[in-house]
C-alpha cells in the first residue's frame, strides 16, 4: 500500500480511538472536568504528562532545528529537559500539596487577592494561546503533506478532534487520550530512529550508532566542504549570551507552564505526584535522548540526497515531489549549471528546506517502508493534539473557573460552570485555528515564545509563593504584570515582520538576546519588582505565612484553605 493509504488508515484509526476515549471519559462535574477527579494512576499520569509536555515542537520541530543548528540546537534539549527536572523536584510536590485546581487558583489563594488571580488567569491565557499556535502549525504541516489537504483545512480537522474530547471529557478525557497519544508518538519516533541507525551505522541503538560510527566526522567534513562551519562547533548560529538566555528561558518557562503544572493536581496525593513526575521524566527521556541522533542522521541523509544532484534527478524522487507541492521544500538553479547547491548564503543557496519538515520527511529520505512513514505522520499529529488539548483546558479553566466562577459569579452552579467551560473551549478552538493558519514562526520558535512568557509571568511568583512567606499580593501583581508586559512587547517588536507584517523588525536583539531568550530578562524583572515591592509594603497576613510554612512540611497531602 502507498504512504497516503497507510496514513489515512492510521490517522482514521488513531483519531477514532481518541474520540472513543473522549466519549467514554465524559464527565458531569467540575472536579472531573478540571483535574480528572484526582484519581489518575501515577504511571498513566506520567505518560499523559509526557504527551502534554512533548508537543509538536518536540516531535516535529526540535530535531529539525538541531539538524540545522548543530551544537547550538542543544538549547532546546537542555532547556526543556532541565526545566522539567526543575518543575518535578522544586515545584510540583508543593503545588500538589496546596491542593488547588489551577495555577491562578494557587496565585489567588496564596496571594489572598482577586486581582492577583485575575492577572494570573490573563497570563495563562496569553501563554496558552501562544503555545497552541505552534501545535496548530504542526497539524497543518502533517495534513498538507500526507493527506493532501490544504494546510488551513488540516488545522480545522485537528481542532474539531481536540474540541470533541476536550469539551466532553475535560481533563479526564484529555488525560486518557494523552496516554494513547504518547504511545503513538514515542513508537513513531523510536522506530524511525532505530531503522535509520541500522541503515547508516549498522547499530540498532541510535545513541550508540552515533558514538561508535564515523558519521559525525563525515558530516563535519561535508559541512566544511560546503562552506559551513563544522556541525559540532558551538556558537556558530547564535551568540553565547543568547544561547544562555534561551536555555534559561526554556528551563524556567517549563517550570511555569500552566498546562503542565495542572497535571500534578490529577493524582490522588503528593506521593503519587512525585512518582508520576519520575515516570514522566523517563518517558520524556526516551525521545530527548534520541533526538540528537535523529537530527544528525537526517542532516547527513538530506545532504547526501540533494546537494550536487541535478534538478531533474532530485524531482524524480517521490518524497521531493510531495514535499515541494506543500511549499515547504523548494529548489532554484540560480547559476543554471543543472546542479543543486546548498550553501550558507541565502542569496546563493539553491535548496530551501523548512525546518518543520525534517522529522516528517526523514523516513521518506531514508526510504523506509510506507507504514513507518505513515506512523511518523500519526505521531506528529498525536504530539500536536495532545498538547493542544491540554492548552485548551487551561484557557477554559482560566476563564470559566478563575474569572467567571471565582471573580464574577461565585454563586454559579456546577452545571453553569461546566457549560461556561465547554463554551470557552469551543471559542478557544476558533482562536487557536486562526493562529494555526497564521503562525508567527517555526513550531519550536513559537513554542519558545510561550515558554518565555511563562518564565516571565509564572515562575517567579510560584517559586516565591512556596519559599518566601514575605512575598505579598502587591508585589506579586506588580511582578507578574511587569514581566508579562515587558516580554510580550519585546517579542512583538523583535518579531514584528511575522506578527505585525512590517517590512523590517521594529527592534533588533536586546543586548544580544533574541526574542526566544527575552523571557529570561522578563523573569529577572519579575523577581526584582516582586521582591522590592513586597519588602516595601505590608507583610502578608499571619494565616498566609502559616499556610506557606505548612505547604513546605513534607508530611501528608494537606489541602490549603481558601483565603479570598
DOLOKOL-263044 format. One line per field, with one value per residue (C-alpha): residue in three letters; residue number from 1; chain; x, y, z. Coordinates in Angstrom, 3 decimals. Each point is the difference from the previous one (the first is absolute). Layout:
N
type c(ALA_...)
seq c(NUM_...)
mol c(A_...)
x c(X_...)
y c(Y_...)
z c(Z_...)
This chain:
564
type c(UNK_UNK_UNK_UNK_UNK_UNK_UNK_UNK_UNK_UNK_UNK_UNK_UNK_UNK_UNK_UNK_UNK_UNK_UNK_UNK_UNK_UNK_UNK_UNK_UNK_UNK_UNK_UNK_UNK_UNK_UNK_UNK_UNK_UNK_UNK_UNK_UNK_UNK_UNK_UNK_UNK_UNK_UNK_UNK_UNK_UNK_UNK_UNK_UNK_UNK_UNK_UNK_UNK_UNK_UNK_UNK_UNK_UNK_UNK_UNK_UNK_UNK_UNK_UNK_UNK_UNK_UNK_UNK_UNK_UNK_UNK_UNK_UNK_UNK_UNK_UNK_UNK_UNK_UNK_UNK_UNK_UNK_UNK_UNK_UNK_UNK_UNK_UNK_UNK_UNK_UNK_UNK_UNK_UNK_UNK_UNK_UNK_UNK_UNK_UNK_UNK_UNK_UNK_UNK_UNK_UNK_UNK_UNK_UNK_UNK_UNK_UNK_UNK_UNK_UNK_UNK_UNK_UNK_UNK_UNK_UNK_UNK_UNK_UNK_UNK_UNK_UNK_UNK_UNK_UNK_UNK_UNK_UNK_UNK_UNK_UNK_UNK_UNK_UNK_UNK_UNK_UNK_UNK_UNK_UNK_UNK_UNK_UNK_UNK_UNK_UNK_UNK_UNK_UNK_UNK_UNK_UNK_UNK_UNK_UNK_UNK_UNK_UNK_UNK_UNK_UNK_UNK_UNK_UNK_UNK_UNK_UNK_UNK_UNK_UNK_UNK_UNK_UNK_UNK_UNK_UNK_UNK_UNK_UNK_UNK_UNK_UNK_UNK_UNK_UNK_UNK_UNK_UNK_UNK_UNK_UNK_UNK_UNK_UNK_UNK_UNK_UNK_UNK_UNK_UNK_UNK_UNK_UNK_UNK_UNK_UNK_UNK_UNK_UNK_UNK_UNK_UNK_UNK_UNK_UNK_UNK_UNK_UNK_UNK_UNK_UNK_UNK_UNK_UNK_UNK_UNK_UNK_UNK_UNK_UNK_UNK_UNK_UNK_UNK_UNK_UNK_UNK_UNK_UNK_UNK_UNK_UNK_UNK_UNK_UNK_UNK_UNK_UNK_UNK_UNK_UNK_UNK_UNK_UNK_UNK_UNK_UNK_UNK_UNK_UNK_UNK_UNK_UNK_UNK_UNK_UNK_UNK_UNK_UNK_UNK_UNK_UNK_UNK_UNK_UNK_UNK_UNK_UNK_UNK_UNK_UNK_UNK_UNK_UNK_UNK_UNK_UNK_UNK_UNK_UNK_UNK_UNK_UNK_UNK_UNK_UNK_UNK_UNK_UNK_UNK_UNK_UNK_UNK_UNK_UNK_UNK_UNK_UNK_UNK_UNK_UNK_UNK_UNK_UNK_UNK_UNK_UNK_UNK_UNK_UNK_UNK_UNK_UNK_UNK_UNK_UNK_UNK_UNK_UNK_UNK_UNK_UNK_UNK_UNK_UNK_UNK_UNK_UNK_UNK_UNK_UNK_UNK_UNK_UNK_UNK_UNK_UNK_UNK_UNK_UNK_UNK_UNK_UNK_UNK_UNK_UNK_UNK_UNK_UNK_UNK_UNK_UNK_UNK_UNK_UNK_UNK_UNK_UNK_UNK_UNK_UNK_UNK_UNK_UNK_UNK_UNK_UNK_UNK_UNK_UNK_UNK_UNK_UNK_UNK_UNK_UNK_UNK_UNK_UNK_UNK_UNK_UNK_UNK_UNK_UNK_UNK_UNK_UNK_UNK_UNK_UNK_UNK_UNK_UNK_UNK_UNK_UNK_UNK_UNK_UNK_UNK_UNK_UNK_UNK_UNK_UNK_UNK_UNK_UNK_UNK_UNK_UNK_UNK_UNK_UNK_UNK_UNK_UNK_UNK_UNK_UNK_UNK_UNK_UNK_UNK_UNK_UNK_UNK_UNK_UNK_UNK_UNK_UNK_UNK_UNK_UNK_UNK_UNK_UNK_UNK_UNK_UNK_UNK_UNK_UNK_UNK_UNK_UNK_UNK_UNK_UNK_UNK_UNK_UNK_UNK_UNK_UNK_UNK_UNK_UNK_UNK_UNK_UNK_UNK_UNK_UNK_UNK_UNK_UNK_UNK_UNK_UNK_UNK_UNK_UNK_UNK_UNK_UNK_UNK_UNK_UNK_UNK_UNK_UNK_UNK_UNK_UNK_UNK_UNK_UNK_UNK_UNK_UNK_UNK_UNK_UNK_UNK_UNK_UNK_UNK_UNK_UNK_UNK_UNK_UNK_UNK_UNK_UNK_UNK_UNK_UNK_UNK_UNK_UNK_UNK_UNK_UNK_UNK_UNK_UNK_UNK_UNK_UNK_UNK_UNK_UNK_UNK_UNK_UNK_UNK_UNK_UNK_UNK_UNK_UNK_UNK_UNK_UNK_UNK_UNK_UNK_UNK_UNK_UNK_UNK_UNK_UNK_UNK_UNK)
seq c(1_2_3_4_5_6_7_8_9_10_11_12_13_14_15_16_17_18_19_20_21_22_23_24_25_26_27_28_29_30_31_32_33_34_35_36_37_38_39_40_41_42_43_44_45_46_47_48_49_50_51_52_53_54_55_56_57_58_59_60_61_62_63_64_65_66_67_68_69_70_71_72_73_74_75_76_77_78_79_80_81_82_83_84_85_86_87_88_89_90_91_92_93_94_95_96_97_98_99_100_101_102_103_104_105_106_107_108_109_110_111_112_113_114_115_116_117_118_119_120_121_122_123_124_125_126_127_128_129_130_131_132_133_134_135_136_137_138_139_140_141_142_143_144_145_146_147_148_149_150_151_152_153_154_155_156_157_158_159_160_161_162_163_164_165_166_167_168_169_170_171_172_173_174_175_176_177_178_179_180_181_182_183_184_185_186_187_188_189_190_191_192_193_194_195_196_197_198_199_200_201_202_203_204_205_206_207_208_209_210_211_212_213_214_215_216_217_218_219_220_221_222_223_224_225_226_227_228_229_230_231_232_233_234_235_236_237_238_239_240_241_242_243_244_245_246_247_248_249_250_251_252_253_254_255_256_257_258_259_260_261_262_263_264_265_266_267_268_269_270_271_272_273_274_275_276_277_278_279_280_281_282_283_284_285_286_287_288_289_290_291_292_293_294_295_296_297_298_299_300_301_302_303_304_305_306_307_308_309_310_311_312_313_314_315_316_317_318_319_320_321_322_323_324_325_326_327_328_329_330_331_332_333_334_335_336_337_338_339_340_341_342_343_344_345_346_347_348_349_350_351_352_353_354_355_356_357_358_359_360_361_362_363_364_365_366_367_368_369_370_371_372_373_374_375_376_377_378_379_380_381_382_383_384_385_386_387_388_389_390_391_392_393_394_395_396_397_398_399_400_401_402_403_404_405_406_407_408_409_410_411_412_413_414_415_416_417_418_419_420_421_422_423_424_425_426_427_428_429_430_431_432_433_434_435_436_437_438_439_440_441_442_443_444_445_446_447_448_449_450_451_452_453_454_455_456_457_458_459_460_461_462_463_464_465_466_467_468_469_470_471_472_473_474_475_476_477_478_479_480_481_482_483_484_485_486_487_488_489_490_491_492_493_494_495_496_497_498_499_500_501_502_503_504_505_506_507_508_509_510_511_512_513_514_515_516_517_518_519_520_521_522_523_524_525_526_527_528_529_530_531_532_533_534_535_536_537_538_539_540_541_542_543_544_545_546_547_548_549_550_551_552_553_554_555_556_557_558_559_560_561_562_563_564)
mol c(A_A_A_A_A_A_A_A_A_A_A_A_A_A_A_A_A_A_A_A_A_A_A_A_A_A_A_A_A_A_A_A_A_A_A_A_A_A_A_A_A_A_A_A_A_A_A_A_A_A_A_A_A_A_A_A_A_A_A_A_A_A_A_A_A_A_A_A_A_A_A_A_A_A_A_A_A_A_A_A_A_A_A_A_A_A_A_A_A_A_A_A_A_A_A_A_A_A_A_A_A_A_A_A_A_A_A_A_A_A_A_A_A_A_A_A_A_A_A_A_A_A_A_A_A_A_A_A_A_A_A_A_A_A_A_A_A_A_A_A_A_A_A_A_A_A_A_A_A_A_A_A_A_A_A_A_A_A_A_A_A_A_A_A_A_A_A_A_A_A_A_A_A_A_A_A_A_A_A_A_A_A_A_A_A_A_A_A_A_A_A_A_A_A_A_A_A_A_A_A_A_A_A_A_A_A_A_A_A_A_A_A_A_A_A_A_A_A_A_A_A_A_A_A_A_A_A_A_A_A_A_A_A_A_A_A_A_A_A_A_A_A_A_A_A_A_A_A_A_A_A_A_A_A_A_A_A_A_A_A_A_A_A_A_A_A_A_A_A_A_A_A_A_A_A_A_A_A_A_A_A_A_A_A_A_A_A_A_A_A_A_A_A_A_A_A_A_A_A_A_A_A_A_A_A_A_A_A_A_A_A_A_A_A_A_A_A_A_A_A_A_A_A_A_A_A_A_A_A_A_A_A_A_A_A_A_A_A_A_A_A_A_A_A_A_A_A_A_A_A_A_A_A_A_A_A_A_A_A_A_A_A_A_A_A_A_A_A_A_A_A_A_A_A_A_A_A_A_A_A_A_A_A_A_A_A_A_A_A_A_A_A_A_A_A_A_A_A_A_A_A_A_A_A_A_A_A_A_A_A_A_A_A_A_A_A_A_A_A_A_A_A_A_A_A_A_A_A_A_A_A_A_A_A_A_A_A_A_A_A_A_A_A_A_A_A_A_A_A_A_A_A_A_A_A_A_A_A_A_A_A_A_A_A_A_A_A_A_A_A_A_A_A_A_A_A_A_A_A_A_A_A_A_A_A_A_A_A_A_A_A_A_A_A_A_A_A_A_A_A_A_A_A_A_A_A_A_A_A_A_A_A_A_A_A_A_A_A_A_A_A_A_A_A_A_A_A_A_A_A_A_A_A_A_A_A_A_A_A_A_A_A_A_A_A_A_A_A_A_A_A_A_A_A_A_A_A_A_A_A_A_A_A_A)
x c(0.000_1.066_0.991_-3.281_-2.050_1.966_-0.208_-3.750_-0.431_2.168_-1.467_-3.575_0.750_1.858_-2.451_-2.896_1.663_0.519_-3.646_-1.136_2.116_-1.393_-3.563_0.610_1.653_-2.693_-0.522_-2.840_1.766_2.701_2.457_-0.030_0.088_2.995_2.106_-1.405_-1.510_3.581_-0.054_2.530_2.653_3.599_1.321_-2.961_0.413_3.696_-0.800_-2.667_2.413_2.637_-2.494_-1.258_3.531_1.490_-1.873_0.346_3.106_1.657_-1.154_-0.088_2.179_2.728_2.012_-0.403_1.465_2.842_0.591_0.492_1.613_2.312_1.524_-1.984_-3.241_0.858_-1.758_-3.304_1.230_1.550_-2.771_-3.002_1.385_1.735_-3.189_-2.033_2.458_-0.256_-3.791_-0.146_2.428_-0.445_-3.642_-2.386_-0.271_-0.646_-2.570_-1.779_0.005_-1.567_-2.931_-1.399_-1.407_2.035_3.036_-2.194_-1.744_3.351_0.927_-3.394_0.008_3.716_-0.035_-3.495_-1.084_-2.636_2.127_2.977_-2.274_-1.249_3.503_1.122_-3.040_0.748_3.655_-1.077_-2.216_2.792_2.553_-2.408_-1.121_3.618_0.864_-2.978_1.045_2.996_-2.128_-2.428_2.779_1.267_-3.439_-0.248_3.448_-0.857_-3.389_1.246_2.682_-1.468_-3.704_0.171_-2.216_0.519_1.937_-2.980_-2.395_2.546_-0.050_-3.816_-0.168_2.505_-1.834_-3.350_1.548_1.526_-3.259_-1.944_1.934_0.863_-3.600_-1.495_2.624_1.870_3.215_-1.139_-0.536_3.159_2.114_-0.930_0.162_3.518_1.058_-0.983_1.629_3.281_0.058_-0.472_2.548_2.820_-0.449_0.216_3.085_1.963_-0.836_1.203_3.214_0.788_-0.643_2.214_2.727_0.137_0.169_2.766_2.046_-1.021_-0.878_-3.654_0.508_0.117_2.081_2.647_-0.092_0.754_2.900_1.690_-0.244_1.747_-3.184_0.701_3.557_-1.350_-2.790_2.469_2.162_-2.992_-1.011_3.480_0.117_-3.283_1.231_-1.747_1.815_0.307_-3.319_1.185_1.655_-1.724_-1.412_-0.022_-3.629_-0.559_2.083_0.942_-2.146_-3.020_0.645_0.062_-3.098_-2.050_1.004_-0.985_-3.245_-0.977_0.991_-1.879_-2.781_-0.573_-0.332_-2.576_-2.212_-3.552_-1.072_2.891_-0.363_-3.695_0.902_1.334_-3.473_-1.538_1.598_-1.373_2.776_3.483_1.700_-1.725_1.028_3.656_-0.287_-1.791_2.751_2.582_-1.953_-0.451_3.739_0.702_-2.557_1.309_3.605_-0.772_-0.656_2.479_2.968_-0.831_-0.587_3.689_0.723_-3.050_0.964_3.507_-1.275_-2.545_2.604_2.362_-2.752_-1.290_3.451_0.707_-3.347_-0.169_3.343_1.831_-2.855_-1.729_-3.399_-1.594_1.437_-1.165_-3.512_-0.241_-0.082_-3.556_0.607_1.484_-2.998_-2.426_1.741_0.600_-3.751_-0.503_2.256_2.257_2.787_1.270_2.716_1.416_2.938_1.362_3.217_-1.608_2.616_-2.621_1.241_-1.488_2.261_-0.663_2.022_-0.047_-0.870_-3.734_0.734_1.912_-1.512_-2.245_-1.772_-2.584_-1.179_-2.528_1.358_-3.381_0.083_3.296_-1.382_-3.057_2.040_2.907_-1.691_-0.706_3.529_1.340_-2.383_-1.700_-3.242_-3.264_-1.343_2.844_-0.431_-3.717_0.699_2.217_-2.846_-2.364_2.641_0.350_-3.751_-0.110_2.726_-1.740_-3.520_0.971_1.560_-2.723_-2.665_1.821_0.314_-3.694_-0.837_2.311_-1.732_-3.383_0.836_1.593_-3.182_-2.772_1.486_2.444_-1.816_-3.694_-0.477_2.594_-0.322_-3.298_-2.615_1.028_-3.577_0.220_-1.256_2.022_-1.887_0.452_3.747_0.261_-2.009_2.212_3.117_-1.205_-1.071_3.400_1.759_-2.113_0.933_3.664_-0.020_-0.905_2.788_2.501_-0.999_0.728_3.445_0.612_-0.779_2.060_2.940_2.694_2.939_1.241_-1.690_2.896_0.474_-3.642_0.100_3.169_-1.954_-2.640_2.686_1.423_-3.403_-0.349_3.478_-0.697_-3.440_-0.436_3.338_1.080_-3.461_-0.306_3.545_-0.317_-3.511_1.385_3.332_-0.374_-2.829_0.774_-1.067_-3.376_-2.839_1.109_3.444_-1.407_-2.405_2.699_2.578_-2.312_-1.223_3.464_1.470_-2.877_-0.399_3.743_0.475_-3.082_0.892_3.591_-1.068_-2.444_2.626_2.705_-2.399_-1.965_0.580_-2.006_-2.355_-0.768_1.045_2.653_2.696_2.791_0.049_-0.907_2.759_3.123_1.412_-0.061_3.703_0.587_-3.058_-2.601_-3.773_0.334_2.156_-1.581_-2.128_3.132_0.163_-3.737_0.466_2.800_-2.158_-2.872_2.212_1.453_-3.330_-1.769_2.663_0.463_-3.730_-0.702_2.697_-1.254_-3.613_-1.851_0.821_-2.593_-2.536_1.203_-2.231_1.511_3.515_-1.025_-1.518_3.287_1.865_-2.475_0.222_3.750_-0.357_0.641_-2.896_-3.354_-1.890_-1.678_-2.388_0.371_-2.905_-1.438_0.849_-1.989)
y c(0.000_3.591_2.573_1.859_-3.168_-0.981_3.561_0.107_-3.353_0.953_3.486_-1.319_-2.783_2.226_2.871_-2.421_-1.383_3.499_0.852_-3.217_0.738_3.524_-1.307_-2.793_2.441_2.683_1.721_1.759_1.936_2.662_-2.166_-2.569_2.740_1.896_-2.605_-3.386_-0.619_-0.158_-3.738_-0.550_-2.701_1.267_-1.901_1.081_3.587_-0.259_-1.054_2.705_2.612_-1.071_0.273_3.336_1.337_-1.504_2.098_0.352_2.035_-3.051_-2.547_1.951_3.070_-0.575_-2.610_2.151_3.027_-2.076_-1.361_3.559_1.587_-2.824_0.431_3.182_-1.973_-1.500_3.020_-1.793_-3.256_1.679_2.519_-2.282_-3.056_2.072_1.953_-3.121_-1.189_3.436_-0.210_-3.588_0.454_3.610_0.898_-2.849_-1.756_3.280_1.137_-3.344_0.285_3.425_-1.834_2.502_-0.652_2.509_2.289_3.132_-1.810_-0.353_3.619_1.319_-1.896_0.274_3.738_0.477_2.195_-0.115_2.385_-2.376_-2.842_2.056_0.983_-3.640_-1.116_2.553_-1.120_-3.653_0.892_1.887_-2.765_-2.702_1.830_0.601_-3.630_-1.372_1.930_-2.319_-3.111_1.017_0.751_-3.536_-1.441_1.991_-1.154_-3.679_0.173_2.039_-2.565_-3.375_0.392_2.606_2.393_3.722_1.159_2.053_-2.941_-2.185_2.420_-0.040_-3.818_-0.145_2.558_-1.743_-3.182_1.882_1.819_-3.268_-1.814_3.180_1.248_-3.388_-1.473_3.002_-0.948_-3.599_-0.475_1.929_-2.048_-3.416_1.271_1.279_-3.423_-1.446_2.897_-0.473_-3.652_1.017_2.839_-1.805_-3.127_2.076_1.913_-3.016_-2.311_2.651_0.683_-3.696_-0.782_2.854_-0.846_-3.554_1.290_2.568_-1.533_-3.653_0.572_-0.325_2.396_3.537_1.480_-2.724_0.216_3.709_-0.500_-3.060_0.831_2.556_1.814_3.146_0.527_-0.618_2.524_2.566_-0.405_0.343_3.196_1.472_-0.987_1.843_3.173_-0.526_-0.253_-3.441_-1.417_-0.545_3.425_2.034_3.513_-0.093_1.154_1.970_2.123_-1.540_2.518_-0.918_-3.730_0.463_2.222_-2.368_-3.037_1.728_1.275_-3.470_-1.568_2.284_0.375_-3.750_0.353_2.745_-1.531_-0.297_-2.939_-2.113_1.093_-0.904_-3.636_-0.357_0.771_-3.014_-2.640_-1.063_1.353_1.515_-3.403_-0.795_3.428_-0.834_-3.431_1.372_2.613_-2.806_-2.007_3.081_0.714_-3.567_0.268_3.410_-1.207_-2.708_2.660_2.656_-2.357_-1.200_3.390_0.979_-3.270_0.366_3.617_-1.001_-2.934_2.304_2.659_-2.579_-1.597_3.329_1.196_-3.349_-0.015_3.597_1.823_-0.266_-1.894_1.132_1.631_-2.642_-2.859_1.577_0.611_-3.612_-0.975_-0.485_1.611_3.120_0.490_-0.449_2.442_2.533_0.158_1.116_3.024_-1.096_-1.269_2.019_-0.015_2.683_-0.564_3.535_-0.485_-2.178_-2.750_-2.699_-0.970_0.954_1.644_0.406_2.914_2.058_3.139_0.448_1.949_-2.854_-3.156_-1.848_-2.221_1.343_-2.313_0.888_-1.190_-1.422_-2.718_-1.651_-2.675_-0.643_-0.305_-2.009_-3.445_0.714_1.254_-3.170_-2.068_-1.684_-1.931_1.876_-1.258_1.667_3.230_-0.001_-0.824_3.082_2.120_-1.460_0.632_3.630_0.469_-1.718_2.305_3.129_-0.994_-1.253_3.333_2.018_-1.751_0.803_3.624_0.180_-1.124_2.620_2.734_-1.417_-0.258_3.455_1.619_-2.221_-0.910_2.779_2.964_-0.929_-2.110_1.457_3.663_0.634_-2.502_-1.875_-1.350_-1.831_-3.571_-3.020_-0.271_3.714_-0.222_-3.081_1.715_3.100_-2.189_-1.883_3.150_1.558_-3.038_0.326_3.685_-0.740_-2.551_2.760_2.272_-2.874_-0.808_3.569_-0.203_-3.298_1.563_3.131_-1.223_2.537_-2.370_-3.588_-2.368_-0.060_3.780_0.689_-2.424_1.721_3.270_-1.692_-1.305_3.516_1.360_-2.788_0.728_3.732_-0.307_-3.194_-1.427_2.781_0.231_-3.761_-0.348_2.931_-1.092_-3.303_1.022_3.648_0.660_3.742_0.406_1.734_0.583_3.500_-1.257_-3.022_2.110_2.530_-2.673_-2.078_3.081_1.415_-3.354_-0.922_3.419_0.505_-3.439_0.211_3.465_-1.023_-3.151_2.009_2.662_-2.541_-2.206_2.873_-1.258_-3.154_1.366_3.455_-0.446_2.747_0.035_-0.016_-0.952_2.983_-1.026_-2.128_-2.259_1.454_0.196_-3.059_-1.920_-1.082_-0.281_-3.670_0.927_3.276_-1.837_-0.284_3.790_0.111_-2.598_2.017_3.140_-1.967_-1.239_3.470_1.836_-2.635_-0.040_3.777_0.781_-2.777_1.285_3.555_-0.804_-1.798_-3.649_-2.675_-0.897_-2.393_-2.829_0.249_-0.199_-3.058_-1.512_0.408_-1.694_-2.904_-0.596_-0.597_-2.531_-3.416_-1.828_-1.099_1.736_2.853_2.211_3.742_2.015_2.715_3.568_2.246)
z c(0.000_-0.605_2.628_-0.503_0.590_3.115_1.334_-0.520_1.763_2.998_0.352_-0.170_2.512_2.473_-0.262_0.405_3.122_1.397_-0.625_1.676_3.074_0.164_-0.172_2.519_2.428_-0.089_3.338_1.791_2.757_0.151_1.934_-2.783_-2.644_1.421_1.865_-1.146_3.439_1.394_-0.617_-2.791_0.773_0.194_-3.034_-2.164_1.151_-0.841_-3.577_-0.296_1.371_-2.517_-2.869_1.305_0.344_-3.201_-2.494_-3.745_0.811_1.560_-2.571_-3.255_0.370_2.595_-1.904_-3.125_1.746_1.446_-3.500_-1.282_3.078_1.034_3.453_0.637_-0.287_3.383_1.523_-0.568_1.521_3.040_0.518_-0.269_1.811_2.682_0.480_0.568_2.677_1.618_-0.010_1.246_2.887_1.061_-0.591_-0.837_3.405_1.806_-2.508_0.286_3.777_-0.292_-1.581_-2.487_-3.477_-2.005_0.146_0.280_2.883_1.747_-0.714_1.149_3.304_0.779_-0.662_1.528_-2.882_-2.715_-2.051_0.169_-1.079_-2.937_-1.140_0.224_-2.012_-2.735_-0.056_-0.324_-2.958_-1.793_0.611_-1.158_-3.141_-1.008_0.649_-1.901_-3.128_-0.321_0.398_-2.684_-2.465_0.610_-0.706_-3.229_-1.189_0.530_-1.692_-2.946_-0.823_0.799_-0.685_-2.745_1.951_-0.138_3.080_1.168_-0.222_1.791_2.923_0.040_0.099_2.860_2.082_-0.449_1.426_2.946_0.689_0.098_2.706_1.931_0.126_0.928_2.282_1.365_1.771_0.438_-3.738_-0.836_2.433_-1.380_-3.564_0.694_1.292_-3.389_-1.845_1.863_-1.063_-3.642_-0.047_1.830_-2.136_-3.169_1.143_1.264_-2.917_-2.460_1.916_0.405_-3.680_-1.222_2.513_-1.311_-3.583_0.598_2.822_0.275_3.674_1.108_2.929_-1.454_2.807_-0.287_-3.777_0.285_2.413_-1.491_-3.704_-2.184_-1.025_2.065_-1.381_-3.515_0.532_1.367_-3.108_-2.334_1.810_-0.417_-3.676_-0.587_1.688_3.342_3.323_1.578_1.098_3.581_0.394_2.739_-0.405_-3.797_-0.329_3.217_2.379_3.388_1.915_-2.118_0.458_3.778_0.035_-2.168_2.068_3.255_-1.511_-1.217_3.315_2.367_-2.563_0.233_3.758_-0.511_-2.680_1.357_-2.188_1.342_3.618_0.087_-0.742_3.552_1.356_-1.747_2.250_3.404_2.258_0.300_-0.121_-3.293_-1.330_0.663_-1.618_-3.054_-0.371_-0.068_-2.555_-2.173_0.073_-1.166_-2.809_-1.052_0.060_-2.562_-2.629_1.069_0.199_-3.505_-1.647_-0.496_-1.794_-2.242_-0.763_-1.126_-2.047_-1.672_-0.823_-1.493_-2.102_-1.306_-1.076_-1.615_-1.839_-1.228_-0.180_-3.335_-1.623_-3.202_0.364_-2.244_2.069_3.242_-1.259_-1.111_3.689_1.265_3.365_-1.608_-2.284_2.900_2.330_-2.773_-0.570_3.623_-0.547_2.884_-2.306_-2.959_-2.692_-2.298_-2.355_0.384_-1.993_-2.711_0.331_0.399_3.474_3.354_2.575_3.713_1.385_3.217_-2.006_-0.572_-3.182_-1.626_1.473_-2.434_2.516_2.485_2.772_2.689_3.362_0.954_-2.677_1.012_2.339_-2.155_-3.195_1.428_-0.274_-3.682_-0.647_1.624_-2.157_2.943_-0.484_-0.666_3.341_1.946_-1.977_0.810_3.657_0.263_-1.394_2.612_2.677_-1.013_0.197_3.402_1.351_-1.228_1.042_3.471_0.932_-1.721_2.070_3.246_-1.054_-0.843_3.524_1.533_-1.997_0.993_3.703_0.055_-1.317_1.391_3.393_0.870_-1.567_-0.334_3.139_2.361_-0.991_-1.818_1.213_3.179_0.266_-3.352_0.128_-1.062_-3.285_-0.751_0.553_-2.218_-2.730_0.075_-0.073_-3.068_-1.826_0.684_-1.484_-3.145_-0.316_0.747_-2.820_-2.451_1.255_-0.041_-3.556_-1.060_1.589_-1.745_-3.364_0.747_2.171_1.018_-0.631_-0.070_2.454_2.490_-0.307_0.813_2.915_1.256_0.119_2.163_2.341_0.231_1.024_2.576_1.367_0.292_1.598_2.039_1.086_2.416_1.562_0.529_1.351_2.396_0.922_1.266_1.487_1.091_2.415_-0.022_-3.649_-0.016_-2.440_-1.004_-0.965_-1.856_-2.069_-0.855_-0.852_-2.211_-1.836_-0.661_-1.076_-2.301_-1.631_-0.537_-1.572_-2.183_-1.328_-0.718_-1.876_-2.138_-0.793_-0.872_-1.994_-1.546_-3.555_0.838_2.661_-1.404_-3.628_0.028_-2.677_2.608_3.696_2.177_2.398_-0.165_2.719_3.525_0.967_-2.170_1.279_-2.570_0.376_1.011_2.992_1.071_2.565_2.142_0.305_0.695_2.755_1.619_-0.091_1.561_2.848_0.676_-0.112_2.128_2.709_0.125_0.088_2.540_2.352_-0.409_0.901_2.783_0.699_-0.864_2.712_2.679_-1.235_-3.495_1.395_2.038_-3.149_-1.875_2.834_0.104_-3.770_0.294_2.824_-1.655_1.666_-1.366_-2.739_1.810_-1.867_0.211_1.271_-2.171_0.942_-2.282)
